[in-house]
Amino acid sequence: MRTEVAIIGAGPAGLLLSHLLARAGIESVVLETRSQEYVASRIRAGILEHSSVELLTEAGLGGRLRAEGHEHRGIYLQWPHERHHLDFVDLTGRSVWVYGQTEVQKDLVAARAAGGQAVLYETSDTRLHDLETDRPYVTYVDAGGVARRLDAAVVAGCDGSFGPSRAAVPPQAHQTFERTYPYSWLGILADVAPSTDELIYAWHPDGFALHSMRSPTVSRLYLQVPNGTDVAGWSDARIWDELAGRLGHGQDGWTLTPGPITDKSVLPMRSLVQSPMRHGRLFLAGDAAHIVPPTGAKGLNLAIADVALLSRALTALLRDGDAGPAERYSDDALRRVWRCTHFSWWMTTMLHASGDPFDAQLQLSQLRWVTTSPAGAAGLAENYAGLPIAG
Ligand SMILES: Cc1cc2nc3c(=O)[nH]c(=O)nc-3n(C[C@H](O)[C@H](O)[C@H](O)COP(=O)(O)OP(=O)(O)OC[C@H]3O[C@@H](n4cnc5c(N)ncnc54)[C@H](O)[C@@H]3O)c2cc1C
């Protein structure tokens, strides 16, 4: 089989890239190792920044997002006995939207199906070849067990943190920057109306907690837990008790309403950047190139921003014969990646308990500054609501 762009991975990065390329008249084939149902049901990110919403809307994917998503003006930051609201719209003129990654994925799958896109699910043994030539190809085994070869002008590695694309770049041709954190998040989904109108980020000496949501009837909450935590040790009652304590149940009349928990998982926290994001005719995008801890709500937004740049670069390369934007893709994308990597690290280290009393005082000092200084508040707001995609 031959196509213009072989896309590995049918997560948000891969499907959005195929969608944007198709709008520019460029053909692609998407290979995905999991089933369509599995990819569609993965519960992950839930916050879209301003630029992501604009891009999805311009790409014709904003209908359900704007009808069923919820626009938030800002977030709450709190610590014991104090809660402050940061209004991003007042501070920067930009808002964020609550719209689950599962919904983004559904919209992308529907748009690609309507466009007749070839998405090959349940493939295995994906291997990348001849990336340093202008005739790269990918071999794989299809869902029926038949070995196949896909020839392309370009390979887009959109296969997340465990896919083969990142590893296909030879060790001497890249650098990996990495930070692991000594804590994880225990995340739950609960069939209960959120107890807050906007997200609450709570610093607490027992550990960070976050009250987020997916819809008016579904809440998403997180607790900082030690690495290696087994969810089996966390009963529903223990989780709600711990959330109530850390989120300040009873503080100034605020109450946390518990409800049936429908999903529990533990998410380790790490930062990783592989640089450059291009090797010959292989271009990396999304989690294939970088991972951020979820505290800054940046993972999905970075994947969207990478793909916006990459689709423009590949259009210039394959339609106009202009290799300039493709040559600059890695540098352009990495500028934003490092800004978001810093912001995610900064939010993470400001809000998670380390057990060190000196750290705790620094964190509280920083939180007081961010919530009382217009300059401090604007800095957080500008990064959280997101920088323009070209920036
Ligand atoms: C458990 C979890 C929770 C998260 N929570 C949040 C959150 O709360 N907030 C936030 O902002 N971000 C969160 N993230 C991050 C966010 O979900 C990712 O940044 C986002 O999914 C990146 O999209 P992507 O398309 O680059 O990668 P992915 O969504 O990982 O998609 C990559 C795809 O490639 C496929 N693939 C892998 N190997 C192969 C192969 N060999 N051949 C073909 N296909 C392959 C995978 O099956 C997958 O479908 C979370 C991530 C995880 C893992």
The ligand as a Tripos MOL2 file, in Angstrom:
@<TRIPOS>MOLECULE
LIG
   53    58     1     0     0
SMALL
NO_CHARGES

@<TRIPOS>ATOM
      1 C1         -3.8010    7.4610   32.2940 C.3       1 LIG1
      2 C2         -3.5940    8.8310   31.6990 C.ar      1 LIG1
      3 C3         -4.2710    9.9210   32.2350 C.ar      1 LIG1
      4 C4         -4.0830   11.1970   31.6960 C.ar      1 LIG1
      5 N1         -4.7280   12.2430   32.2550 N.ar      1 LIG1
      6 C5         -4.5280   13.4750   31.7450 C.ar      1 LIG1
      7 C6         -5.1590   14.5990   32.3100 C.ar      1 LIG1
      8 O1         -5.9030   14.4880   33.2810 O.2       1 LIG1
      9 N2         -4.9250   15.8140   31.7480 N.ar      1 LIG1
     10 C7         -4.0990   15.9620   30.6480 C.ar      1 LIG1
     11 O2         -3.9250   17.0870   30.1310 O.2       1 LIG1
     12 N3         -3.5010   14.9090   30.1000 N.ar      1 LIG1
     13 C8         -3.6890   13.6810   30.6220 C.ar      1 LIG1
     14 N4         -3.0670   12.6360   30.0690 N.ar      1 LIG1
     15 C9         -2.2420   12.8980   28.8840 C.3       1 LIG1
     16 C10        -3.0750   12.9320   27.5980 C.3       1 LIG1
     17 O3         -4.0860   11.9680   27.6460 O.3       1 LIG1
     18 C11        -2.1230   12.6870   26.4430 C.3       1 LIG1
     19 O4         -1.1990   13.7570   26.4390 O.3       1 LIG1
     20 C12        -2.8060   12.5830   25.0770 C.3       1 LIG1
     21 O5         -3.5550   11.3880   25.0010 O.3       1 LIG1
     22 C13        -1.7630   12.6080   23.9710 C.3       1 LIG1
     23 O6         -2.3320   12.2260   22.7520 O.3       1 LIG1
     24 P1         -1.4850   11.3950   21.7030 P.3       1 LIG1
     25 O7         -2.3960   11.1730   20.5440 O.co2     1 LIG1
     26 O8         -0.1790   12.0350   21.5010 O.co2     1 LIG1
     27 O9         -1.1560   10.0080   22.4300 O.3       1 LIG1
     28 P2         -2.1320    8.8160   22.8420 P.3       1 LIG1
     29 O10        -3.4530    9.3290   23.2390 O.co2     1 LIG1
     30 O11        -1.3780    7.9790   23.8140 O.co2     1 LIG1
     31 O12        -2.3290    8.0120   21.4860 O.3       1 LIG1
     32 C14        -1.2940    7.2110   20.9370 C.3       1 LIG1
     33 C15        -1.9240    6.0380   20.1940 C.3       1 LIG1
     34 O13        -0.8990    5.2720   19.5740 O.3       1 LIG1
     35 C16        -1.2390    3.9120   19.6940 C.3       1 LIG1
     36 N5         -0.0590    3.0700   19.5290 N.ar      1 LIG1
     37 C17         0.8780    2.7500   20.4520 C.ar      1 LIG1
     38 N6          1.7730    1.9070   19.9290 N.ar      1 LIG1
     39 C18         1.4090    1.6830   18.6310 C.ar      1 LIG1
     40 C19         1.9340    0.8830   17.5890 C.ar      1 LIG1
     41 N7          3.0150    0.0950   17.7810 N.pl3     1 LIG1
     42 N8          1.3230    0.8980   16.3770 N.ar      1 LIG1
     43 C20         0.2150    1.6600   16.1820 C.ar      1 LIG1
     44 N9         -0.3470    2.4120   17.1680 N.ar      1 LIG1
     45 C21         0.2500    2.4330   18.3730 C.ar      1 LIG1
     46 C22        -1.8460    3.8330   21.0910 C.3       1 LIG1
     47 O14        -2.6510    2.6670   21.2560 O.3       1 LIG1
     48 C23        -2.6790    5.1120   21.1240 C.3       1 LIG1
     49 O15        -3.9920    4.9270   20.6460 O.3       1 LIG1
     50 C24        -3.2190   11.3650   30.6000 C.ar      1 LIG1
     51 C25        -2.5500   10.2720   30.0620 C.ar      1 LIG1
     52 C26        -2.7060    9.0230   30.6140 C.ar      1 LIG1
     53 C27        -1.9320    7.8620   30.0290 C.3       1 LIG1
@<TRIPOS>BOND
     1     1     2 1
     2     2     3 ar
     3     2    52 ar
     4     3     4 ar
     5     4     5 ar
     6     4    50 ar
     7     5     6 ar
     8     6     7 ar
     9     6    13 1
    10     7     8 2
    11     7     9 ar
    12     9    10 ar
    13    10    11 2
    14    10    12 ar
    15    12    13 ar
    16    13    14 ar
    17    14    15 1
    18    14    50 ar
    19    15    16 1
    20    16    17 1
    21    16    18 1
    22    18    19 1
    23    18    20 1
    24    20    21 1
    25    20    22 1
    26    22    23 1
    27    23    24 1
    28    24    25 2
    29    24    26 1
    30    24    27 1
    31    27    28 1
    32    28    29 2
    33    28    30 1
    34    28    31 1
    35    31    32 1
    36    32    33 1
    37    33    34 1
    38    33    48 1
    39    34    35 1
    40    35    36 1
    41    35    46 1
    42    36    37 ar
    43    36    45 ar
    44    37    38 ar
    45    38    39 ar
    46    39    40 ar
    47    39    45 ar
    48    40    41 1
    49    40    42 ar
    50    42    43 ar
    51    43    44 ar
    52    44    45 ar
    53    46    47 1
    54    46    48 1
    55    48    49 1
    56    50    51 ar
    57    51    52 ar
    58    52    53 1
@<TRIPOS>SUBSTRUCTURE
     1 LIG1         1 GROUP 0 **** ****
